[in-house]
Amino acid sequence: MRRLPAGLPLGLGAAVLVYVALRALILVFAFDQVALVNYELYPMGTLPKALAVAEGFPLRLYYDNAAGQLVTGLAARPFYAAFGDSYLVLKLVPATAGLGMLVCVWALLDRHASRRAANLAALALALGPAELLTKYSLIASGNHFENLFFIALAFLTAYRVHVAPAGRRGGRLILAGFAAGFAIFVFLGALIPVGLLALVHLGVRGWRGTLADLR
């Protein structure tokens, strides 16, 4: 596979370009189609502004049943600092999370399936479906779409455990456990995919290997 000058694989680079271009066009020409004011501006849009003007602002006021709102709101702070505190800038947070998901899925399939599968999956994620994946990649919902990145990261780190030499598995286990735990912290619905990962681990390592890994 040919590579771009910076070392980025060509297929991944093309998918990233399509992802960014499509969402930029939507934000410029169809912003109203991806605007859910009641679900975005509070708390995700107001949290970084509150933190900027109130020292010691209690984050517990923004915590509901999971931390997705907190993560999205905190992630918006550097975007606000760089580009200003606008509704348009807030939408860069879920868009960036979606891009991270795309890269994780590509890396997972490239390592454990094939380069062709990785390229096709990345392009599919970049293009849609329009009324679901593309739309919600531009809506700062906090728990839902943004958590796809953390779930994808959990899958990537978990699968890396099983290809590691025995002597290097410990560090990867810790990283995989942290990624899985953080995905649940962001969105409780992540218990389902994380539970599936646990079953995969049990199937691969067996009871004895899994108990040893728990150390």
Protein Blocks (a to p, Z undefined) as FASTA:
>chain_A
ZZdfkopafklmmmmmmmmmmmmmmmmmmmmmmccfklmmpmklmmmmmmmmmghiafkl
mpckbcklmmmmmmmmmmmmmnopafklmmmmmmmmmmmmmmmmmmmmmmmmcfklmmmm
mmmmmnmcfklmmmmmmccehjmmmmmmmmmmmmmmmmmmmmpcfklmmmmmmmmmmmmm
mmmmmpmklmmmmmmmmmmmmmmnommlmmmmmZZ
